[in-house]
Amino acid sequence: MKALTYHGTGRRTWGDVPDPVVRDPEDAVVRVDAVTICGTDLHILKGDVPEVTGGRVLGHEAVGTVTGTGPGVRTVTAGDRVLISCISACGRCAYCRTAGYGQCTGGGGWILGHLIDGCQAQYVRTPFADTSLHPLPDGVTDEDALLLADILPTSYEVGVRNGRVGPGDTVAIVGAGPIGLAAILTARLYSPARIIAVDLSRSRLDAAGRFGADTVLTTAEATPDAVRELSRDGLGVDVAIEAVGVPETFELCTRLVRPGGRVANVGVHGRPAVLHLEDLWIRDVTITTGLVDTYSTPMLLGMLAVGRLDVAGLVTHRFGLDEMQDAYDVFADAADTGALKVALFRT
């Protein structure tokens, strides 16, 4: 089959690799019908994730059709349309038993496109199929479902829920890429008083406005004084969600948050960030980090199926699966191409 493989910093290849096969009783093999590229894939190509070894098939967000299962799989069968979650879950370890699937110690967690071959390919082997694949309702399109493989549950769980966004809150979301936009979309479920989006890119700020941000600011405009004026009592934001993954945006979040507020870091960081405890220790600020657990995926999928979650507009560019290299170029050059999410489809 054809697949996108990683070969060291900055090097990727679309070419032939062996077809995946069922190895364990709980495996399924899935034909990839639609797949996307994540910012984390770009971090891998920059060398920020050294656990990824040469020759690895990248990708952890896809929708497909089951073609075969191991004898231990009970909930999906050949022919089923499924969402492939970015997180695999053994379902038995202490973390999985408390829905902490991202920290699975039984062989799961973030493994696709990381520790085992991923889904930027024509077919993919998916471990723990019963707990890691989600059957799709007929009315949910492949394109819409793709957005629930990673960015919607990540933004919701690691940003909105960890940040404890609530009614009447002032929320700053720093970074208006796909994760930041998904955070705007899911933060609105909790009726905050104001959502402030911050980004370098004017086109992404325009998108943030379309997705429901009440105020958009360039990074230069987002000074602590300016943001305090927009908060409900002039003290700063209740929640600051970091959705980029660079030191500057994390440190900005810690400057924008009010005493007693929360900073929810979502971005994948490849460099150290300074934690200014000399300023923060007295302000009762809570800082959270996290890898998505995807416990919310069934709930979000249900909302999508009944029209309560509008993801239209997040996918901006579409390709055939064999145009993977072109899709990477477009996604990596988002400042010029205006790309948010790209989607690639089996032809």
C-alpha positions as CSV (number, residue, x, y, z in Angstrom):
1,M,0.0,0.0,0.0
2,K,1.0,3.7,-0.2
3,A,1.7,5.6,3.0
4,L,3.4,8.8,4.3
5,T,6.5,7.9,6.2
6,Y,8.9,9.9,8.4
7,H,12.6,9.7,7.8
8,G,14.2,12.2,10.2
9,T,13.9,15.9,10.7
10,G,12.3,17.6,7.7
11,R,12.1,14.4,5.6
12,R,8.9,12.6,4.6
13,T,8.1,10.2,1.8
14,W,4.9,9.0,0.1
15,G,5.6,5.5,-1.1
16,D,5.1,1.8,-0.8
17,V,5.0,0.1,2.6
18,P,3.8,-3.4,3.7
19,D,0.1,-3.8,4.1
20,P,-1.0,-3.9,7.7
21,V,-2.3,-7.2,9.1
22,V,-4.1,-8.3,12.3
23,R,-1.4,-9.1,14.9
24,D,-3.3,-9.3,18.2
25,P,-6.8,-10.6,18.9
26,E,-8.2,-7.1,19.6
27,D,-6.9,-5.6,16.4
28,A,-8.9,-4.3,13.4
29,V,-7.6,-3.4,10.0
30,V,-9.3,-0.3,8.6
31,R,-9.4,1.0,5.0
32,V,-8.7,4.7,5.2
33,D,-11.5,6.7,3.5
34,A,-10.6,10.1,4.8
35,V,-7.6,11.4,6.8
36,T,-6.2,14.7,7.9
37,I,-2.9,16.2,9.0
38,C,-2.3,17.5,12.5
39,G,-0.1,20.2,13.9
40,T,1.6,17.5,15.9
41,D,2.7,15.9,12.6
42,L,4.5,19.1,11.8
43,H,6.1,19.0,15.3
44,I,7.3,15.5,14.5
45,L,8.9,16.7,11.2
46,K,10.6,19.5,13.1
47,G,12.2,16.9,15.4
48,D,10.1,17.9,18.5
49,V,9.0,14.3,19.1
50,P,12.1,12.2,19.3
51,E,10.2,9.0,20.1
52,V,9.1,8.8,16.4
53,T,11.6,6.7,14.6
54,G,12.6,6.6,10.9
55,G,10.2,4.8,8.6
56,R,7.2,5.4,10.8
57,V,3.8,5.9,9.0
58,L,2.5,9.2,10.4
59,G,-1.1,10.3,11.2
60,H,-3.6,9.7,14.0
61,E,-6.9,11.2,12.6
62,A,-8.9,9.2,10.1
63,V,-12.3,7.8,9.2
64,G,-12.5,4.5,7.4
65,T,-14.2,1.1,6.8
66,V,-13.3,-2.0,8.8
67,T,-11.9,-4.7,6.5
68,G,-10.9,-7.3,9.1
69,T,-10.8,-8.0,12.8
70,G,-9.1,-10.2,15.3
71,P,-11.0,-12.9,17.1
72,G,-11.2,-10.8,20.3
73,V,-13.1,-7.9,18.7
74,R,-16.8,-7.8,19.5
75,T,-18.3,-4.4,18.7
76,V,-17.1,-3.7,15.1
77,T,-17.1,-5.9,12.1
78,A,-16.0,-5.9,8.5
79,G,-17.9,-3.2,6.5
80,D,-18.5,-0.9,9.5
81,R,-17.8,2.8,9.0
82,V,-15.7,4.0,11.9
83,L,-14.0,7.0,13.4
84,I,-10.4,6.2,14.3
85,S,-9.6,7.9,17.5
86,C,-6.2,9.6,18.0
87,I,-6.0,7.8,21.3
88,S,-6.0,4.0,21.7
89,A,-7.3,2.5,24.9
90,C,-6.7,-0.9,26.4
91,G,-9.8,-0.5,28.5
92,R,-8.3,-2.4,31.4
93,C,-5.5,-0.5,33.1
94,A,-6.0,1.9,36.1
95,Y,-6.0,4.9,33.8
96,C,-8.5,3.5,31.3
97,R,-10.8,2.4,34.2
98,T,-11.1,6.1,35.1
99,A,-11.4,7.3,31.5
100,G,-7.8,8.6,31.5
101,Y,-7.2,6.9,28.1
102,G,-4.4,9.2,27.1
103,Q,-2.2,7.8,29.9
104,C,-3.1,4.2,29.2
105,T,-0.4,1.8,30.5
106,G,-1.7,-1.3,28.8
107,G,-0.3,-0.5,25.4
108,G,-2.5,2.4,24.4
109,G,-2.4,6.2,24.6
110,W,-1.2,8.2,21.7
111,I,0.5,5.4,19.7
112,L,-0.8,5.8,16.1
113,G,1.7,7.7,14.1
114,H,3.9,7.9,17.2
115,L,4.9,4.5,18.5
116,I,3.3,2.4,15.9
117,D,2.3,3.0,12.2
118,G,-0.5,5.6,11.8
119,C,-3.2,6.3,9.4
120,Q,-1.8,8.6,6.7
121,A,-2.0,5.5,4.5
122,Q,-4.4,3.4,2.5
123,Y,-4.9,1.0,5.4
124,V,-4.1,1.0,9.1
125,R,-3.9,-1.5,11.9
126,T,-5.8,-0.2,14.9
127,P,-5.2,-1.9,18.3
128,F,-7.9,-2.3,20.9
129,A,-10.6,-1.9,18.3
130,D,-13.6,-2.2,20.7
131,T,-12.4,0.8,22.8
132,S,-10.6,2.8,20.1
133,L,-13.0,2.8,17.1
134,H,-16.3,4.6,17.1
135,P,-19.1,3.4,14.7
136,L,-20.4,6.3,12.7
137,P,-24.1,7.2,12.2
138,D,-25.2,7.2,8.6
139,G,-25.9,10.9,8.7
140,V,-22.4,12.0,9.7
141,T,-20.1,12.7,6.8
142,D,-16.5,11.5,6.6
143,E,-15.3,15.1,6.6
144,D,-17.2,16.2,9.6
145,A,-16.3,13.0,11.6
146,L,-12.6,13.6,10.9
147,L,-12.7,16.7,13.2
148,L,-13.7,14.4,16.1
149,A,-10.7,12.2,15.8
150,D,-8.5,14.8,17.6
151,I,-9.1,18.5,17.5
152,L,-12.6,18.7,18.9
153,P,-12.0,16.4,21.9
154,T,-8.6,17.9,22.5
155,S,-9.8,21.4,22.6
156,Y,-12.9,20.5,24.6
157,E,-11.1,18.3,27.2
158,V,-7.6,19.9,27.5
159,G,-8.7,23.4,26.9
160,V,-12.4,24.0,27.9
161,R,-12.9,21.4,30.5
162,N,-9.4,21.6,32.1
163,G,-9.8,25.4,32.2
164,R,-13.3,25.0,33.8
165,V,-14.9,27.5,31.4
166,G,-18.3,28.5,32.9
167,P,-21.2,30.8,32.3
168,G,-20.2,34.5,32.4
169,D,-16.5,33.8,32.2
170,T,-14.1,35.9,30.1
171,V,-12.0,33.5,28.1
172,A,-8.8,34.2,26.1
173,I,-7.8,31.7,23.5
174,V,-4.2,32.3,22.3
175,G,-3.8,30.8,18.9
176,A,-6.6,30.7,16.3
177,G,-5.4,27.7,14.3
178,P,-7.6,24.5,14.2
179,I,-7.2,23.8,17.9
180,G,-8.0,27.4,18.9
181,L,-11.0,27.5,16.6
182,A,-12.3,24.2,18.0
183,A,-11.8,25.7,21.5
184,I,-13.9,28.7,20.6
185,L,-16.6,26.3,19.2
186,T,-16.7,24.2,22.4
187,A,-16.2,27.0,24.9
188,R,-19.5,28.5,23.6
189,L,-21.3,25.4,24.9
190,Y,-20.8,26.9,28.4
191,S,-22.1,30.5,27.7
192,P,-19.0,32.5,28.6
193,A,-19.6,36.3,28.6
194,R,-16.7,37.0,26.2
195,I,-14.3,35.0,24.1
196,I,-11.1,36.8,23.1
197,A,-9.1,35.3,20.3
198,V,-5.4,36.2,19.9
199,D,-3.2,35.3,16.9
200,L,-0.5,36.7,14.6
201,S,-2.5,36.0,11.5
202,R,-5.3,38.3,10.4
203,S,-7.0,35.5,8.3
204,R,-7.1,33.3,11.3
205,L,-8.5,36.1,13.5
206,D,-11.2,36.5,10.8
207,A,-12.0,32.8,11.1
208,A,-12.1,33.1,14.9
209,G,-14.8,35.8,14.5
210,R,-16.8,33.5,12.3
211,F,-16.6,30.7,14.8
212,G,-17.9,32.8,17.6
213,A,-15.0,34.9,19.2
214,D,-16.5,38.2,20.5
215,T,-13.2,40.1,20.2
216,V,-10.1,39.4,18.1
217,L,-6.7,40.8,18.8
218,T,-3.3,40.5,17.2
219,T,-0.5,39.3,19.4
220,A,0.8,42.9,19.6
221,E,-2.6,44.2,20.6
222,A,-3.1,41.6,23.3
223,T,-1.3,43.4,26.1
224,P,-2.3,42.6,29.7
225,D,-3.7,46.2,30.1
226,A,-5.8,45.9,26.9
227,V,-7.2,42.5,27.9
228,R,-8.0,43.6,31.4
229,E,-10.2,46.3,30.0
230,L,-12.2,43.6,28.2
231,S,-12.6,41.4,31.2
232,R,-15.7,41.5,33.4
233,D,-14.2,43.5,36.2
234,G,-10.9,44.7,34.9
235,L,-8.8,42.0,36.6
236,G,-8.0,39.8,33.6
237,V,-9.5,36.7,32.0
238,D,-11.0,33.9,34.0
239,V,-9.5,31.3,31.6
240,A,-6.6,31.5,29.2
241,I,-6.2,28.6,26.7
242,E,-2.8,28.2,25.1
243,A,-3.4,26.7,21.6
244,V,0.0,27.1,19.8
245,G,2.8,25.4,21.7
246,V,5.6,27.9,21.8
247,P,7.1,29.6,24.9
248,E,5.9,33.1,24.0
249,T,2.2,32.1,23.9
250,F,2.3,30.2,27.1
251,E,4.0,33.1,28.9
252,L,1.4,35.5,27.4
253,C,-1.4,33.3,28.8
254,T,0.1,33.6,32.3
255,R,0.2,37.4,32.0
256,L,-3.4,37.7,30.8
257,V,-5.1,35.5,33.5
258,R,-6.7,37.1,36.6
259,P,-5.9,36.2,40.2
260,G,-7.7,32.9,40.9
261,G,-7.9,32.2,37.1
262,R,-6.9,29.1,35.1
263,V,-4.3,28.6,32.3
264,A,-5.1,25.5,30.2
265,N,-2.2,24.6,28.0
266,V,-3.2,22.6,24.9
267,G,-0.3,23.3,22.5
268,V,2.5,20.7,21.9
269,H,5.8,22.3,23.1
270,G,9.2,21.5,21.6
271,R,11.1,24.1,23.7
272,P,11.2,25.1,27.4
273,A,8.9,27.8,28.5
274,V,9.7,30.1,31.5
275,L,7.3,29.7,34.4
276,H,7.4,33.0,36.3
277,L,6.6,31.8,39.7
278,E,8.0,35.0,41.2
279,D,4.8,36.7,39.8
280,L,2.4,33.8,39.9
281,W,2.9,32.3,43.3
282,I,0.7,35.0,45.0
283,R,-2.1,35.1,42.4
284,D,-3.7,31.7,43.0
285,V,-3.4,30.7,39.3
286,T,-4.0,27.1,38.3
287,I,-2.1,25.8,35.3
288,T,-3.1,22.6,33.6
289,T,-1.5,20.5,30.9
290,G,-2.7,17.4,29.3
291,L,-2.9,14.9,26.5
292,V,-6.5,14.3,25.3
293,D,-8.2,11.3,26.7
294,T,-11.1,11.3,24.1
295,Y,-13.6,10.4,26.8
296,S,-15.8,13.1,25.2
297,T,-15.8,11.6,21.7
298,P,-19.1,9.7,22.0
299,M,-20.8,12.8,23.4
300,L,-19.4,15.1,20.7
301,L,-20.3,12.5,18.0
302,G,-23.9,12.4,19.3
303,M,-24.1,16.2,19.2
304,L,-22.7,16.2,15.6
305,A,-25.2,13.6,14.5
306,V,-28.2,15.7,15.7
307,G,-26.9,19.0,14.3
308,R,-25.9,20.5,17.7
309,L,-22.2,20.9,16.7
310,D,-21.5,22.9,13.6
311,V,-18.0,22.2,12.3
312,A,-18.5,23.6,8.8
313,G,-15.6,25.8,7.8
314,L,-12.8,24.0,9.7
315,V,-11.8,22.1,6.6
316,T,-10.4,24.6,4.1
317,H,-8.5,22.4,1.6
318,R,-9.3,19.0,0.1
319,F,-7.1,16.5,-1.7
320,G,-7.0,13.0,-3.0
321,L,-5.1,10.5,-0.8
322,D,-2.3,10.3,-3.3
323,E,-1.8,14.1,-3.0
324,M,-0.5,13.7,0.5
325,Q,2.8,15.6,-0.2
326,D,0.9,18.6,-1.6
327,A,-1.5,18.6,1.3
328,Y,1.5,18.7,3.7
329,D,3.0,21.6,1.8
330,V,-0.3,23.6,2.0
331,F,-0.9,22.8,5.7
332,A,2.7,23.7,6.7
333,D,2.5,27.0,4.9
334,A,-0.8,28.1,6.5
335,A,0.3,31.7,6.8
336,D,0.2,32.0,3.0
337,T,-2.3,29.4,2.0
338,G,-4.9,30.2,4.7
339,A,-5.2,26.5,5.5
340,L,-7.0,25.5,8.7
341,K,-7.6,21.7,8.4
342,V,-6.9,19.8,5.2
343,A,-8.8,16.6,4.4
344,L,-7.7,13.8,2.1
345,F,-10.1,11.3,0.6
346,R,-9.8,7.9,-1.0
347,T,-10.5,8.1,-4.7
